[in-house]
Amino acid sequence: MKQIISAILLILAFQSAWAIDLQTAKTQGLVGEARSGYLEAVTEPASADVKALISEVNAKRKVQFERTAKKTKTTLLQVSNRFYELAVTRTKPGHYYQDASGRWKKK
């Protein structure tokens, strides 16, 4: 479990490479942390820029989730679920995340 947490914290650190765009989208309420561990649009239809950001972020997350799962001998689902839990705790006030039933909540 410690390896999973360490790896997930590393993933969060990697997000800084695109943090300005991601932070802007989160601050504007355009994207949020989905229960899947991936980023999703909070409202539809999302603009082309938001869709591109989501695709870029999620592709990077998937690569890191796969690496972490392999390294920790766990499943991709376990890693993405744990990432979601940590991402929600790190979600800033005013940003969105999905609750257990999949509804968007503003922190």
C-alpha positions in Angstrom: 0.0 0.0 0.0 2.9 2.4 0.8 4.2 1.8 -2.8 0.9 2.7 -4.3 0.6 5.9 -2.2 4.2 6.9 -3.1 3.6 6.3 -6.8 0.3 8.2 -6.8 2.0 11.2 -5.1 4.6 11.0 -7.9 1.8 11.1 -10.4 0.3 14.2 -8.7 3.8 15.8 -9.0 4.0 15.1 -12.7 0.8 17.0 -13.2 2.7 20.2 -12.7 3.8 20.0 -16.3 0.4 21.0 -17.4 -0.8 22.5 -14.1 -1.6 26.0 -15.4 -4.0 24.8 -18.0 -5.5 22.2 -15.7 -5.7 24.6 -12.8 -7.5 27.2 -15.0 -10.0 24.6 -16.2 -10.6 23.4 -12.6 -11.0 26.9 -11.3 -13.5 27.7 -14.0 -15.5 24.6 -13.1 -14.9 23.1 -16.6 -13.3 19.8 -15.4 -13.3 17.8 -12.2 -12.0 14.6 -10.7 -14.2 11.7 -11.7 -14.7 8.5 -9.7 -12.7 6.6 -12.3 -9.5 8.4 -11.3 -9.5 10.3 -14.5 -10.5 13.9 -15.4 -13.9 14.6 -16.9 -15.9 17.6 -18.1 -18.2 18.8 -15.4 -20.7 20.2 -18.0 -21.5 19.1 -21.5 -20.9 20.0 -24.2 -17.2 20.7 -23.5 -15.2 22.9 -25.7 -12.6 21.4 -28.0 -9.9 22.9 -25.8 -11.4 21.3 -22.7 -11.7 17.9 -24.5 -8.1 18.2 -25.6 -6.9 18.9 -22.1 -8.9 16.0 -20.7 -7.4 13.6 -23.3 -3.9 14.8 -22.6 -4.2 14.6 -18.8 -6.0 11.2 -18.9 -3.4 9.7 -21.3 -0.6 10.7 -19.0 -2.5 9.4 -15.9 -3.2 6.1 -17.6 0.5 5.6 -18.4 1.4 6.4 -14.8 -1.5 4.2 -13.4 -0.2 1.2 -15.5 3.4 1.7 -14.3 2.2 1.9 -10.7 0.0 -1.2 -11.1 2.9 -3.1 -12.6 5.4 -1.9 -10.0 3.1 -2.6 -7.0 1.6 -5.8 -8.5 -1.9 -4.4 -8.2 -4.5 -3.7 -10.8 -5.1 -0.6 -12.9 -8.5 -0.3 -11.2 -7.0 -0.4 -7.7 -4.5 2.3 -8.6 -7.0 4.6 -10.3 -9.4 4.2 -7.4 -6.7 5.1 -4.9 -5.6 8.0 -7.1 -9.2 9.3 -7.0 -9.3 9.1 -3.2 -6.1 11.1 -2.9 -7.2 13.5 -5.7 -10.4 14.3 -3.8 -8.5 15.1 -0.6 -6.3 17.4 -2.6 -9.2 19.1 -4.4 -9.2 22.8 -3.7 -12.3 24.6 -2.5 -14.4 25.6 -5.4 -13.2 22.7 -7.6 -15.4 19.8 -8.6 -15.2 16.0 -7.9 -17.7 13.2 -8.3 -19.3 11.7 -5.2 -20.0 8.0 -4.7 -23.1 8.2 -6.9 -21.4 10.0 -9.7 -22.9 13.5 -9.1 -20.6 16.5 -9.4 -19.9 18.2 -6.0 -18.2 21.5 -5.5 -15.7 21.3 -2.6 
